[in-house]
Amino acid sequence: MTRRYDIFFEGRIAPGADLETVKRNLAACLKSGDRVVAGLFSGRPVALKRAIDRETALKYRRILEKAGARCRIEPAAETATAGQMVCPKCGHAQPTAAECARCGIVIAKFNRSQRETAGPPPAFSTVDGACAAIRRKNMITVVLGLSLTLLIASFWLKDRLPESAQILPELFQYPLQKATDRKPFITRAGGVTYHIFPRYDYELYGMVVSFYDSTGWWDITHKFLWRDFLNIKDICVLYANNLRRNIQQQMRFKSSSYQCHFRPRGSGSAAFMATCLSNNHLLCDDKVIKRKIMGAKRGDQIALRGYLANYRSSEGGFRGTSTSRSDTGDGACETIYLTDFQILKRANPLWRGMFTLATLLTAGCLVALIAIYLSASYRVRTRPSDPDGADAAGRAEPTFNAKIILQLVALLVLLYLWVRVQ
């Protein structure tokens, strides 16, 4: 006859384990409510399983140890015959009596206490499915850590500016500007009418060192204050001598709503030429060209063609354009109505792809962890009058965890950064 075993739990946990964490793990393994799990830590032995074979008992023990709990396996007590009973505490078989001859407990009182304290005995659904939530959470946490590491690394590397040796030869020339025969014309964008006054044909090859997206939801200057829907993006570019001298590695660049700001790194660079940098207000009403413009990122090498132009809107706004590369201050930016825009060479495509992948993985892991914590937080509080753990209306009482709030905040910050840097 195969030997049978009982599994007992007395509230002991692994050294260094956190009690609340172990309780949550046991709740997931046993699929039980908080009250049932709390009853397991009463200090009295609780039989989790009785009369199972050795292999199954060892599997249950391994699962419980992963959850941080220490259990005890004992040979099952001998089966009671007619006129006999088995003590529910120590397993001693004896003739039917009110008290146990070995441990001295009052049988009826002990059974009543066990029912009131622990509720119904917890049961594993299946050995293979037990603690699946714990394993999923641990796996997601590992993936989250790896994706965050990749996210941080790719965030800094995706916007590196290329060295001079990687620059296309076309970018070493100055912009081409000549008189135009194009007459003034009218166009519409965002429900606003614009009068365009071309002044010169213009062609520029350059490397994007910074940009400002005027179409972003965070922009208030163009859309709300000036009602300007034609100026979709500002790009600051280097060309000619600045690229020959590798100035892009010696300076810092940043674009605001109307200006391109630059300053030297460290001790600075005397070789920088302000005449070989331009901040360009790009006007566009063509959907195909617009998609190309919005796809240009820091470090990309571009070519654009159009008209240096003044323009006026039906809302009363007016903006002019610079026609010289040597002017500075207000009015020194080129305002260009585009007829063509090309990205000749993209910068850091591998790291940009890694950044996209890491962002999606991080967001997915945060969503999964939030779902796990929300599922664990909605516990049905077991009531003494209802051992099955549901009240009359069948409602669950939520107990929110601070981790949910932190992860929601992290997810929102991640999504905000993703929108801003794209």
C-alpha positions as CSV (number, residue, x, y, z in Angstrom):
1,M,0.0,0.0,0.0
2,T,1.4,3.5,-1.0
3,R,2.3,5.6,2.0
4,R,0.3,8.8,2.3
5,Y,1.3,12.2,3.7
6,D,-0.2,15.3,5.3
7,I,1.0,18.9,4.7
8,F,0.8,21.2,7.7
9,F,1.5,24.9,7.9
10,E,2.2,26.7,11.3
11,G,2.7,30.3,10.1
12,R,6.5,30.0,9.7
13,I,8.1,31.9,6.8
14,A,11.6,31.8,5.2
15,P,14.4,33.8,6.9
16,G,14.5,37.3,5.5
17,A,11.1,37.1,3.9
18,D,8.6,39.9,4.3
19,L,5.4,38.7,6.1
20,E,3.0,40.8,4.0
21,T,4.6,39.6,0.8
22,V,4.4,36.0,1.9
23,K,0.7,36.5,2.7
24,R,0.0,38.0,-0.8
25,N,1.9,35.1,-2.4
26,L,-0.1,32.5,-0.4
27,A,-3.3,34.3,-1.4
28,A,-2.3,33.9,-5.0
29,C,-1.2,30.3,-4.6
30,L,-4.2,29.2,-2.6
31,K,-6.7,31.4,-4.4
32,S,-8.1,32.5,-1.0
33,G,-9.2,35.7,0.6
34,D,-7.3,37.8,3.1
35,R,-9.2,36.4,6.1
36,V,-8.5,32.8,5.1
37,V,-4.8,33.6,4.7
38,A,-4.7,35.4,8.0
39,G,-6.1,32.3,9.7
40,L,-3.1,30.3,8.5
41,F,-0.8,32.5,10.8
42,S,-2.8,31.8,14.0
43,G,0.2,29.8,15.4
44,R,-1.7,26.5,15.3
45,P,-0.9,23.8,12.7
46,V,-3.3,23.9,9.8
47,A,-3.6,20.9,7.5
48,L,-3.4,22.2,3.9
49,K,-3.6,18.7,2.3
50,R,-4.1,15.2,3.8
51,A,-3.4,11.7,2.6
52,I,-1.5,12.6,-0.6
53,D,1.4,10.6,-2.1
54,R,5.0,11.6,-1.5
55,E,5.6,13.1,-5.0
56,T,2.6,15.4,-4.8
57,A,3.5,16.4,-1.2
58,L,7.0,17.4,-2.3
59,K,5.6,19.5,-5.2
60,Y,3.3,21.3,-2.8
61,R,6.2,22.0,-0.5
62,R,8.3,23.5,-3.4
63,I,5.4,25.8,-4.4
64,L,5.0,27.0,-0.8
65,E,8.7,27.6,-0.4
66,K,8.7,29.7,-3.6
67,A,6.0,31.8,-1.9
68,G,8.2,32.2,1.1
69,A,6.3,29.9,3.5
70,R,7.7,26.9,5.4
71,C,5.5,23.8,5.7
72,R,5.8,20.4,7.4
73,I,5.2,17.1,5.8
74,E,4.2,14.2,8.0
75,P,3.1,10.6,7.3
76,A,-0.7,10.5,7.3
77,A,-2.3,9.2,10.5
78,E,-3.7,5.7,10.4
79,T,-7.2,5.5,9.1
80,A,-9.9,5.2,11.8
81,T,-11.9,2.0,11.8
82,A,-15.5,1.6,13.0
83,G,-15.9,3.0,16.5
84,Q,-12.7,4.9,16.3
85,M,-11.7,8.5,15.5
86,V,-8.6,10.5,14.3
87,C,-7.5,13.6,16.3
88,P,-7.8,16.6,13.9
89,K,-4.7,18.2,15.6
90,C,-2.2,15.4,16.1
91,G,-3.6,12.6,13.9
92,H,-3.8,10.1,16.8
93,A,-6.2,7.2,16.1
94,Q,-8.3,6.2,19.2
95,P,-11.7,5.1,20.2
96,T,-14.4,7.7,19.7
97,A,-14.2,10.2,22.6
98,A,-14.7,13.9,23.4
99,E,-11.0,14.5,24.0
100,C,-7.7,13.3,22.4
101,A,-5.8,10.8,24.5
102,R,-2.5,12.0,23.1
103,C,-2.7,15.8,23.0
104,G,-5.6,16.4,25.3
105,I,-7.7,18.8,23.1
106,V,-11.5,18.9,23.2
107,I,-12.4,17.7,19.8
108,A,-15.6,19.7,19.3
109,K,-14.1,22.9,20.6
110,F,-11.0,22.5,18.4
111,N,-13.1,22.0,15.3
112,R,-15.3,25.0,16.0
113,S,-12.3,27.2,16.6
114,Q,-10.7,26.1,13.3
115,R,-13.9,26.9,11.4
116,E,-14.3,30.3,12.9
117,T,-10.7,31.4,12.6
118,A,-9.6,30.0,9.2
119,G,-12.9,29.6,7.4
120,P,-13.0,26.8,4.8
121,P,-9.7,25.0,4.2
122,P,-7.8,26.5,1.2
123,A,-7.3,24.3,-1.8
124,F,-5.0,24.4,-4.7
125,S,-6.6,24.3,-8.0
126,T,-3.8,22.3,-9.6
127,V,-0.2,21.8,-8.8
128,D,1.1,23.1,-12.1
129,G,-1.2,26.2,-12.0
130,A,-0.4,27.2,-8.4
131,C,1.7,30.4,-7.9
132,A,1.4,31.2,-11.6
133,A,0.6,34.8,-10.7
134,I,3.9,35.0,-8.7
135,R,5.9,33.6,-11.6
136,R,4.3,36.0,-14.1
137,K,4.9,39.0,-11.8
138,N,8.6,38.0,-11.3
139,M,9.1,37.5,-15.1
140,I,7.4,40.9,-15.8
141,T,9.6,42.6,-13.2
142,V,12.8,41.2,-14.9
143,V,11.6,42.3,-18.3
144,L,10.8,45.7,-16.9
145,G,14.2,46.1,-15.5
146,L,15.9,45.1,-18.8
147,S,13.6,47.4,-20.8
148,L,14.2,50.4,-18.5
149,T,18.0,49.9,-18.9
150,L,17.6,49.7,-22.7
151,L,15.3,52.7,-22.6
152,I,17.8,54.9,-20.7
153,A,20.7,53.9,-22.9
154,S,18.9,54.4,-26.2
155,F,17.4,57.7,-25.1
156,W,20.9,59.2,-24.8
157,L,22.3,57.5,-27.9
158,K,19.5,57.9,-30.4
159,D,20.2,61.7,-30.7
160,R,24.0,61.6,-31.2
161,L,25.1,64.0,-33.9
162,P,27.3,62.4,-36.6
163,E,30.9,63.2,-37.0
164,S,32.2,65.1,-40.0
165,A,33.3,61.9,-41.7
166,Q,29.7,60.8,-41.8
167,I,28.4,64.0,-43.5
168,L,27.3,63.9,-47.1
169,P,29.3,66.2,-49.4
170,E,26.2,68.2,-50.4
171,L,26.0,69.6,-46.8
172,F,29.3,71.4,-47.1
173,Q,27.9,74.0,-49.5
174,Y,26.1,77.2,-48.6
175,P,22.3,77.7,-49.1
176,L,21.3,78.7,-52.7
177,Q,19.2,81.9,-52.9
178,K,18.0,83.6,-56.1
179,A,15.3,86.0,-57.2
180,T,11.9,84.3,-57.8
181,D,9.2,85.0,-60.3
182,R,6.5,83.3,-58.2
183,K,3.6,85.7,-57.5
184,P,1.8,86.0,-54.2
185,F,-0.7,83.3,-53.5
186,I,-3.3,82.2,-51.0
187,T,-3.5,78.9,-49.0
188,R,-5.4,77.6,-46.1
189,A,-4.5,75.6,-43.0
190,G,-6.4,74.8,-39.8
191,G,-9.4,76.8,-41.1
192,V,-7.3,80.0,-41.4
193,T,-6.5,81.7,-44.8
194,Y,-2.9,82.8,-45.4
195,H,-1.5,85.2,-48.0
196,I,2.0,84.1,-49.0
197,F,4.5,86.7,-50.5
198,P,7.5,84.8,-52.0
199,R,10.7,86.8,-52.1
200,Y,13.4,84.4,-53.2
201,D,13.8,80.8,-54.4
202,Y,15.7,79.0,-51.7
203,E,17.5,75.6,-51.4
204,L,19.3,74.4,-48.3
205,Y,21.3,71.3,-47.4
206,G,22.0,70.8,-43.7
207,M,22.1,68.7,-40.6
208,V,19.3,69.0,-38.0
209,V,20.8,69.9,-34.6
210,S,17.5,70.7,-32.9
211,F,13.8,71.3,-33.7
212,Y,10.5,72.6,-32.3
213,D,7.2,70.9,-33.2
214,S,4.6,73.5,-33.5
215,T,1.8,71.0,-33.9
216,G,2.3,69.3,-30.5
217,W,-0.5,69.6,-28.0
218,W,1.9,71.3,-25.5
219,D,2.4,74.2,-27.9
220,I,0.2,77.3,-27.0
221,T,2.2,80.0,-28.8
222,H,1.4,79.1,-32.4
223,K,-2.1,77.5,-32.2
224,F,-3.7,79.5,-29.4
225,L,-2.0,82.8,-29.2
226,W,-1.2,83.5,-32.9
227,R,-3.6,81.0,-34.5
228,D,-0.7,80.0,-36.8
229,F,-1.4,76.5,-38.3
230,L,0.9,77.0,-41.4
231,N,4.2,77.0,-39.5
232,I,4.3,73.3,-38.6
233,K,7.9,72.9,-37.4
234,D,11.1,74.9,-36.8
235,I,14.4,73.2,-37.5
236,C,17.8,74.5,-36.6
237,V,20.6,73.2,-39.0
238,L,24.3,73.4,-39.5
239,Y,26.0,73.4,-42.9
240,A,29.2,74.3,-44.7
241,N,32.2,75.3,-42.5
242,N,30.6,74.3,-39.2
243,L,30.3,70.7,-40.4
244,R,33.8,70.7,-41.9
245,R,35.2,71.7,-38.5
246,N,33.0,69.1,-36.6
247,I,31.4,72.0,-34.6
248,Q,28.4,69.8,-33.9
249,Q,30.5,67.9,-31.3
250,Q,31.6,71.0,-29.6
251,M,28.3,72.8,-29.1
252,R,24.9,72.3,-27.4
253,F,21.7,73.2,-29.3
254,K,18.1,73.6,-28.2
255,S,15.1,75.0,-30.0
256,S,12.3,77.0,-28.4
257,S,9.0,78.2,-30.0
258,Y,10.8,80.9,-32.1
259,Q,14.5,80.6,-31.5
260,C,17.5,78.2,-31.7
261,H,19.8,78.5,-28.7
262,F,23.4,77.3,-28.8
263,R,26.3,77.4,-26.4
264,P,29.8,75.8,-26.3
265,R,30.5,72.6,-24.5
266,G,33.2,73.1,-21.8
267,S,35.8,75.7,-22.8
268,G,33.9,76.4,-26.0
269,S,34.8,76.6,-29.6
270,A,36.4,79.6,-31.4
271,A,35.8,77.9,-34.7
272,F,32.0,78.2,-34.6
273,M,30.5,80.3,-37.3
274,A,27.0,81.8,-36.7
275,T,26.7,82.4,-40.5
276,C,26.7,78.6,-41.0
277,L,23.7,78.0,-38.7
278,S,20.1,78.8,-39.5
279,N,16.8,78.5,-37.7
280,N,14.1,77.8,-40.2
281,H,10.3,78.4,-39.8
282,L,8.8,75.8,-42.1
283,L,5.5,76.6,-43.8
284,C,3.7,73.7,-45.4
285,D,0.1,72.8,-46.6
286,D,1.0,69.6,-48.5
287,K,0.3,66.4,-46.6
288,V,3.1,64.3,-48.2
289,I,5.7,67.0,-47.5
290,K,4.4,67.5,-44.0
291,R,4.9,63.9,-43.1
292,K,8.5,64.1,-44.2
293,I,9.1,67.2,-42.2
294,M,7.6,65.8,-39.1
295,G,9.8,62.7,-39.5
296,A,13.0,64.7,-39.4
297,K,14.9,64.2,-36.1
298,R,18.1,65.4,-34.5
299,G,21.2,64.4,-36.5
300,D,19.3,63.8,-39.8
301,Q,20.8,65.2,-43.0
302,I,18.2,67.0,-45.0
303,A,17.5,68.9,-48.2
304,L,14.7,71.4,-48.6
305,R,13.5,73.7,-51.4
306,G,10.9,76.4,-51.5
307,Y,10.5,80.2,-51.2
308,L,11.8,82.6,-48.6
309,A,8.5,84.3,-47.9
310,N,6.6,86.8,-45.8
311,Y,3.0,85.7,-44.9
312,R,-0.1,87.2,-43.4
313,S,-3.1,85.3,-41.9
314,S,-6.8,86.2,-41.9
315,E,-6.5,86.3,-38.1
316,G,-4.3,89.4,-38.5
317,G,-0.9,87.9,-37.8
318,F,2.2,88.8,-40.0
319,R,5.7,87.3,-40.2
320,G,8.6,88.2,-42.4
321,T,11.7,86.4,-43.3
322,S,15.5,86.9,-43.2
323,T,17.2,87.1,-46.6
324,S,20.7,87.2,-45.3
325,R,22.8,84.5,-43.5
326,S,24.8,87.1,-41.6
327,D,22.0,88.8,-39.6
328,T,21.4,88.1,-35.9
329,G,18.7,88.6,-33.3
330,D,14.9,89.0,-33.9
331,G,14.0,88.6,-37.6
332,A,17.2,86.6,-38.4
333,C,15.3,83.3,-38.9
334,E,14.4,82.1,-42.4
335,T,10.7,81.6,-43.1
336,I,10.4,79.1,-45.9
337,Y,7.3,78.0,-47.8
338,L,8.3,74.5,-48.8
339,T,7.8,72.8,-52.2
340,D,10.1,69.8,-51.4
341,F,11.7,68.2,-48.4
342,Q,13.9,65.2,-48.3
343,I,15.7,63.3,-45.5
344,L,19.0,62.3,-47.2
345,K,20.5,60.3,-44.4
346,R,19.0,59.3,-41.0
347,A,21.0,59.4,-37.8
348,N,21.3,56.4,-35.4
349,P,18.5,54.3,-36.9
350,L,19.5,51.3,-34.7
351,W,19.2,53.2,-31.4
352,R,16.0,54.9,-32.5
353,G,14.6,51.4,-33.1
354,M,15.8,50.3,-29.7
355,F,14.2,53.3,-28.1
356,T,10.9,52.5,-29.7
357,L,11.1,48.8,-28.6
358,A,12.2,49.7,-25.1
359,T,9.4,52.2,-24.7
360,L,6.8,49.7,-25.8
361,L,8.2,47.0,-23.6
362,T,8.3,49.3,-20.6
363,A,4.8,50.5,-21.1
364,G,3.5,46.9,-21.6
365,C,5.2,45.8,-18.4
366,L,3.8,48.7,-16.4
367,V,0.3,48.0,-17.7
368,A,0.7,44.3,-16.8
369,L,1.9,45.0,-13.3
370,I,-0.9,47.5,-12.7
371,A,-3.4,44.8,-13.8
372,I,-1.8,42.3,-11.4
373,Y,-1.9,44.7,-8.5
374,L,-5.5,45.8,-9.3
375,S,-6.5,42.1,-9.4
376,A,-4.8,41.4,-6.1
377,S,-6.3,44.5,-4.5
378,Y,-9.9,43.6,-5.1
379,R,-10.3,41.0,-2.5
380,V,-13.6,39.8,-1.2
381,R,-13.5,40.3,2.6
382,T,-14.8,37.0,4.2
383,R,-17.5,37.5,6.7
384,P,-18.1,35.0,9.6
385,S,-21.7,34.7,8.5
386,D,-20.6,33.9,4.9
387,P,-17.7,31.4,4.8
388,D,-17.7,31.5,1.0
389,G,-16.4,35.1,1.1
390,A,-19.2,37.0,-0.6
391,D,-21.7,39.4,0.9
392,A,-25.4,39.6,0.1
393,A,-24.8,41.8,-2.9
394,G,-21.7,39.9,-4.1
395,R,-19.6,43.0,-4.0
396,A,-15.8,43.1,-3.5
397,E,-14.2,45.7,-1.3
398,P,-11.1,47.2,-2.9
399,T,-7.9,47.8,-1.0
400,F,-5.7,50.0,-3.2
401,N,-1.9,49.5,-3.1
402,A,0.5,52.5,-3.3
403,K,2.4,50.6,-6.0
404,I,-0.6,51.0,-8.4
405,I,-0.5,54.8,-8.0
406,L,3.3,54.9,-8.5
407,Q,3.1,52.7,-11.6
408,L,0.3,54.7,-13.1
409,V,2.3,57.9,-12.6
410,A,5.4,56.2,-14.2
411,L,3.3,55.1,-17.2
412,L,1.9,58.6,-17.7
413,V,5.4,60.1,-17.5
414,L,6.7,57.5,-19.9
415,L,3.9,58.3,-22.4
416,Y,4.5,62.0,-22.1
417,L,8.2,61.7,-22.8
418,W,7.5,59.4,-25.7
419,V,5.3,62.0,-27.3
420,R,7.7,64.8,-26.7
421,V,10.8,63.2,-28.0
422,Q,9.3,61.6,-31.1
